Each structure stands twice: as C-alpha cells, then as structure tokens.
Amino acid sequence: MTPKKFDYYSPTSINEAIQLLHDNEDSKVLAGGQSLLALMKLRLAAPSALVDISKLQEMSYVREDKDYLGIGALTIHDIIEHNQTIKKKFTLLTDAASKIGDQQIRNVGTIGGSSCHADPAADLPTALSAVNAHFVIRSGKGQRIVPATEFFVDLFQTAVGHDEVLSEIRLPYLPPRSGSGYIKHSRREGDFAIVGTGVVLTMGDGNVCKDIRIALGAVSATPLRAKSAEEYLKGKTLDDKNIADAAEIANEGADPPSDMHGSKEYRMEMIKVFTRRTVKLAMSRVM
C-alpha cells in the first residue's frame, strides 16, 4: 500500500517547525521515519502534513553538562551505541541501542523518534525509564521538562503535544559505585522485545544495594517500573537469594499481551528470568 496524500515541509529551525505544527492541526513530526513511514504505508497513520526536522543538525549531539548528560533528540541510534561517554556513564543505553533492528535502521532512527513513538516493546524507552531520564519539550510558549514517569502516557502516547517538539533528553549523572544494564528477550536479533529489562543500581558499603531502578518493556502499555522488586532490594545484600526473591515479584503490575511471540503467562515468567539476569549484569559494571 501507499500513504494517503500529504503536504511536506522541511523547516530550517526548530521554531519554524513548531510554527508549522501549530498551523497544520493534523501534521506529524518526521525525524528518522523508521516507525511513522511504515505506519503511513499501511494507512494506520494518515497525517495531513509531515514536518521533516531531520536536517536540523543542531538537535544531534551528546553534551556533558554540570548535572546531566544531554542528548539531542535527533541523535541516531548508532551514535548512542558507540559514544564513549554514554558507554562509560550509561552503559544500558549502549546495550539498548545496539539491539535496535539492523545497522541500516540504527543509522537513521533517532532517540527522540523512538521516545515519541512510545512503542512499549521498543528498547530505548525502557532504558530511559530506568535511568530516570528527563525530556525537554519545546513549544511556541517556551520549554518544559518532563520526567520519564510522566512522559510515557499510554500506548503510543507521550506528553508531547501536537504543536510541540521533543528537543533534548537529559540523563542525571549516577552516583559513585553505580552500574547499569539492559537485556532484551526476543525471537531474533533486532526484533522487538518479548520482554525487555533495564536496571540502574548504586551500591553502598560492602555488597548492599543503596538504590535501584528496574524498568520493564513490552509488558504493559508504557515502560513499567518494578517497584515491589526495587523496594525489596534496597538496603539488602545483593546475593543470589535476594536477587532471586526480588525477581519473583518483579512482574507485579505487569499486564503483557498474548501473541504469536509468546503468551501472557510466558512473558510473566520471562520477567522474572530477565530481571535476575539484568540485575547481575548491572552489578558486574559497578565502578
């Protein structure tokens, strides 16, 4: 199939893009286009206009600030995968980006596009939820900063309004003795997740868990924090028994679908398996 007829705009600034979105009520932002164009070809999406921001190179960067690492919304997955600062400070993002599709997709798809598409089985939204990312959203009225807990609203829905543009993603720096990891369970390399797990943890004295965040993907309409498992592990020694006990309750609140890739019951069990593995992976990376 082919998309329905639409108007096309190629703004030269983010302010022009915002104005075009404001003036065209049924328009959509086009970044890498890896998700949107596929939906348009299937006529599951039919915007009246596309506002193509892919040429706004000022929105592609990885920049160290005093309190956070800033990543421009147009930064492609390949850069997320290979940037040395990200690899050192937020290793789970390196993990997640490396598992997205194939190299051609990673050369075009963007972190902002993946975030705004908000597919519950996508890798980066789960990883960004685990690192407690903050999203900078710009409009004609200025900008606002939204935490991950409020950014992902529902299935394929985010806090970004019609005439707004996601411009930057900010990752608060982790304390000393922190580690992170992301593992995806999928049928084939590059497929969407059957279950995805992202973990960020900080160790106190000895082997005691000072803080931990566990995010789950593909098990609810939005990335899900495994709050019960997090609370269970805080203040406890991260030994095999405690990790296994926490993994047993990690699926509380999950409501995964049943489909050709696996039943709900199967996914509920895989949450336990991959939570345990990802906590251990994050532990192995504590610096």
C-alpha positions as CSV (number, residue, x, y, z in Angstrom):
1,M,0.0,0.0,0.0
2,T,1.0,3.6,-0.4
3,P,0.3,6.5,2.0
4,K,-2.5,8.9,1.6
5,K,-1.7,12.3,0.1
6,F,0.0,14.7,2.5
7,D,1.8,18.0,2.4
8,Y,5.5,18.1,3.2
9,Y,7.6,20.8,5.0
10,S,11.3,21.0,5.6
11,P,11.9,23.7,8.2
12,T,15.3,25.2,8.8
13,S,14.9,25.8,12.5
14,I,13.1,24.3,15.5
15,N,11.0,27.4,15.9
16,E,9.8,27.2,12.3
17,A,9.0,23.5,12.8
18,I,6.9,24.4,15.9
19,Q,5.0,27.1,13.9
20,L,4.3,24.6,11.1
21,L,2.9,22.1,13.5
22,H,0.8,24.8,15.1
23,D,-0.6,25.9,11.7
24,N,-1.3,22.3,10.5
25,E,-3.6,20.6,13.0
26,D,-3.2,17.0,11.6
27,S,0.5,17.2,11.0
28,K,3.2,14.9,12.3
29,V,6.9,15.4,13.0
30,L,9.2,13.3,10.8
31,A,12.6,12.5,12.2
32,G,14.2,9.2,11.1
33,G,10.9,8.0,9.9
34,Q,11.6,4.3,10.8
35,S,8.2,3.9,12.5
36,L,6.0,6.7,11.1
37,L,6.6,6.0,7.4
38,A,5.8,2.3,7.9
39,L,2.5,3.1,9.6
40,M,1.7,5.6,6.8
41,K,2.3,3.0,4.1
42,L,-0.1,0.6,5.9
43,R,-2.5,3.6,6.3
44,L,-2.6,3.1,10.1
45,A,-1.5,6.8,10.2
46,A,-2.6,9.4,7.8
47,P,-1.3,12.9,8.8
48,S,-2.3,15.7,6.5
49,A,1.3,17.0,6.6
50,L,4.8,16.0,7.6
51,V,7.1,18.4,9.2
52,D,10.6,17.0,8.5
53,I,13.1,18.0,11.2
54,S,15.8,15.6,10.1
55,K,18.0,18.4,8.7
56,L,18.1,20.3,12.0
57,Q,21.6,19.1,12.9
58,E,21.8,21.3,15.9
59,M,19.5,18.7,17.5
60,S,22.0,15.9,17.1
61,Y,24.6,15.9,19.9
62,V,25.8,14.3,23.1
63,R,26.8,17.0,25.5
64,E,28.1,16.9,29.1
65,D,26.5,19.5,31.4
66,K,27.3,20.0,35.1
67,D,24.4,17.9,36.4
68,Y,23.3,15.8,33.5
69,L,24.3,14.3,30.1
70,G,22.2,16.0,27.3
71,I,21.4,14.0,24.2
72,G,19.8,15.9,21.2
73,A,16.5,14.3,20.1
74,L,17.9,13.8,16.5
75,T,20.9,11.8,17.7
76,I,20.8,8.5,15.8
77,H,20.9,5.1,17.4
78,D,24.4,4.4,16.0
79,I,25.8,7.3,17.9
80,I,24.1,6.2,21.1
81,E,25.6,2.8,20.7
82,H,29.2,4.0,20.1
83,N,29.6,7.2,22.0
84,Q,32.3,6.7,24.7
85,T,30.7,8.9,27.3
86,I,27.4,7.1,27.1
87,K,29.2,3.7,27.1
88,K,31.1,4.7,30.3
89,K,28.3,6.5,32.3
90,F,25.1,4.9,31.0
91,T,26.0,1.5,29.7
92,L,22.4,0.3,29.5
93,L,21.8,2.8,26.7
94,T,24.7,1.3,24.7
95,D,23.1,-2.1,25.3
96,A,19.7,-0.9,24.2
97,A,20.8,0.9,21.1
98,S,22.9,-2.0,19.9
99,K,19.8,-4.2,19.9
100,I,17.6,-2.0,17.7
101,G,16.8,-3.5,14.3
102,D,19.8,-3.7,12.0
103,Q,22.7,-1.3,11.1
104,Q,20.6,0.5,8.5
105,I,17.9,1.3,11.0
106,R,20.5,2.4,13.6
107,N,22.0,4.7,11.0
108,V,18.7,6.6,10.5
109,G,16.4,6.1,13.6
110,T,16.7,8.6,16.4
111,I,16.4,8.6,20.2
112,G,13.8,11.3,20.0
113,G,11.8,9.5,17.4
114,S,11.8,6.2,19.4
115,S,10.8,8.0,22.5
116,C,7.9,9.9,20.9
117,H,6.7,6.8,19.1
118,A,6.4,5.2,22.5
119,D,6.1,1.6,21.4
120,P,6.0,-0.5,24.6
121,A,8.2,-3.1,23.0
122,A,10.9,-0.7,22.0
123,D,14.3,-0.7,23.7
124,L,15.2,2.9,24.4
125,P,12.0,4.0,26.2
126,T,12.6,1.1,28.7
127,A,16.2,2.0,29.2
128,L,15.4,5.8,29.5
129,S,12.8,4.9,32.2
130,A,15.4,3.0,34.2
131,V,17.9,6.0,34.2
132,N,15.1,8.4,35.2
133,A,15.6,10.5,32.0
134,H,14.0,13.9,31.7
135,F,12.6,15.1,28.4
136,V,12.9,18.7,27.2
137,I,9.8,19.7,25.2
138,R,9.6,22.9,23.2
139,S,6.6,24.9,22.0
140,G,5.8,28.4,21.0
141,K,5.4,29.2,24.7
142,G,8.9,28.1,25.6
143,Q,10.1,24.8,27.0
144,R,9.1,22.4,29.8
145,I,11.0,19.4,31.3
146,V,9.1,16.2,31.9
147,P,10.4,13.2,33.8
148,A,10.1,9.7,32.3
149,T,7.4,8.8,34.8
150,E,5.2,11.4,33.2
151,F,6.5,11.4,29.6
152,F,5.1,8.0,28.6
153,V,1.4,8.4,28.9
154,D,-0.2,5.4,27.3
155,L,0.2,3.0,24.3
156,F,1.9,5.1,21.6
157,Q,1.2,8.3,23.5
158,T,3.5,10.7,25.2
159,A,3.3,14.1,26.9
160,V,4.4,15.9,23.7
161,G,1.5,18.0,22.4
162,H,0.5,18.5,18.8
163,D,2.4,21.7,18.3
164,E,5.4,20.7,20.5
165,V,8.8,19.2,19.6
166,L,11.0,17.0,21.8
167,S,14.4,18.7,21.6
168,E,16.6,17.0,24.2
169,I,16.8,14.1,26.6
170,R,18.7,14.7,29.9
171,L,20.2,11.9,31.9
172,P,21.0,12.8,35.5
173,Y,24.5,11.5,36.4
174,L,24.7,8.4,38.5
175,P,26.4,8.4,41.9
176,P,29.7,6.7,42.5
177,R,29.6,2.9,42.7
178,S,26.7,2.7,40.2
179,G,26.2,0.2,37.3
180,S,23.6,-0.4,34.7
181,G,22.5,-2.9,32.1
182,Y,19.7,-3.7,29.6
183,I,18.8,-7.1,28.3
184,K,16.2,-7.9,25.7
185,H,14.5,-11.3,25.2
186,S,13.4,-11.6,21.5
187,R,12.9,-14.2,18.9
188,R,15.7,-13.0,16.7
189,E,18.5,-10.4,16.9
190,G,17.0,-6.9,16.3
191,D,13.4,-7.9,16.8
192,F,11.1,-6.0,19.2
193,A,11.3,-7.3,22.7
194,I,9.2,-10.1,24.1
195,V,10.4,-8.8,27.4
196,G,13.0,-6.0,27.9
197,T,14.6,-5.2,31.3
198,G,16.7,-2.2,32.2
199,V,18.4,-1.8,35.6
200,V,20.3,1.0,37.2
201,L,21.7,0.4,40.7
202,T,24.0,2.0,43.2
203,M,26.0,0.1,45.8
204,G,26.6,1.1,49.4
205,D,29.2,-0.3,51.7
206,G,30.0,-3.9,51.0
207,N,27.6,-5.6,48.7
208,V,24.5,-3.7,50.0
209,C,22.1,-2.1,47.5
210,K,21.8,1.6,48.2
211,D,19.4,2.4,45.3
212,I,18.0,0.5,42.3
213,R,15.6,1.2,39.4
214,I,14.2,-1.7,37.4
215,A,12.2,-0.9,34.2
216,L,10.3,-3.4,32.1
217,G,9.4,-3.2,28.5
218,A,6.8,-5.0,26.4
219,V,4.7,-6.0,29.5
220,S,2.3,-3.0,29.7
221,A,1.1,0.0,27.7
222,T,4.2,2.0,28.8
223,P,7.5,1.2,30.4
224,L,6.8,-0.3,33.8
225,R,8.9,0.2,36.9
226,A,9.1,-3.0,39.0
227,K,8.5,-1.1,42.3
228,S,8.0,-4.1,44.5
229,A,11.3,-5.6,43.4
230,E,13.1,-2.3,43.8
231,E,11.8,-1.8,47.4
232,Y,12.7,-5.4,48.3
233,L,16.3,-5.0,47.3
234,K,17.0,-1.6,48.8
235,G,19.2,-2.0,51.9
236,K,19.8,-5.7,51.3
237,T,22.9,-7.5,50.2
238,L,22.8,-8.3,46.5
239,D,23.4,-12.0,46.8
240,D,21.8,-14.7,44.7
241,K,19.0,-15.4,47.1
242,N,17.8,-11.8,47.5
243,I,18.1,-11.2,43.7
244,A,16.0,-14.3,43.0
245,D,13.4,-13.3,45.6
246,A,13.1,-9.9,44.1
247,A,12.8,-11.3,40.6
248,E,9.9,-13.4,41.7
249,I,7.8,-10.2,42.5
250,A,9.2,-8.1,39.6
251,N,6.1,-8.9,37.5
252,E,3.6,-7.3,39.9
253,G,1.5,-4.8,38.0
254,A,2.6,-6.2,34.6
255,D,-0.1,-7.0,32.0
256,P,1.7,-8.3,28.9
257,P,-0.2,-9.3,25.8
258,S,-0.5,-12.8,24.4
259,D,0.5,-13.0,20.7
260,M,2.4,-15.1,18.2
261,H,5.7,-14.5,20.1
262,G,4.5,-15.7,23.5
263,S,1.6,-16.0,25.8
264,K,0.9,-13.7,28.7
265,E,1.9,-16.4,31.1
266,Y,5.2,-17.0,29.3
267,R,6.1,-13.3,29.4
268,M,5.2,-13.1,33.1
269,E,7.8,-15.8,33.8
270,M,10.4,-14.2,31.5
271,I,10.1,-11.0,33.5
272,K,11.5,-13.0,36.5
273,V,14.3,-14.6,34.5
274,F,15.5,-11.4,32.8
275,T,15.2,-9.2,35.9
276,R,17.5,-11.6,37.7
277,R,20.0,-11.6,34.8
278,T,19.9,-7.8,34.3
279,V,20.5,-7.0,38.0
280,K,23.5,-9.3,37.9
281,L,24.7,-7.6,34.7
282,A,24.4,-4.1,36.3
283,M,26.2,-5.4,39.4
284,S,29.2,-6.5,37.3
285,R,29.6,-3.0,35.9
286,V,29.6,-1.1,39.2
287,M,32.5,1.4,39.2
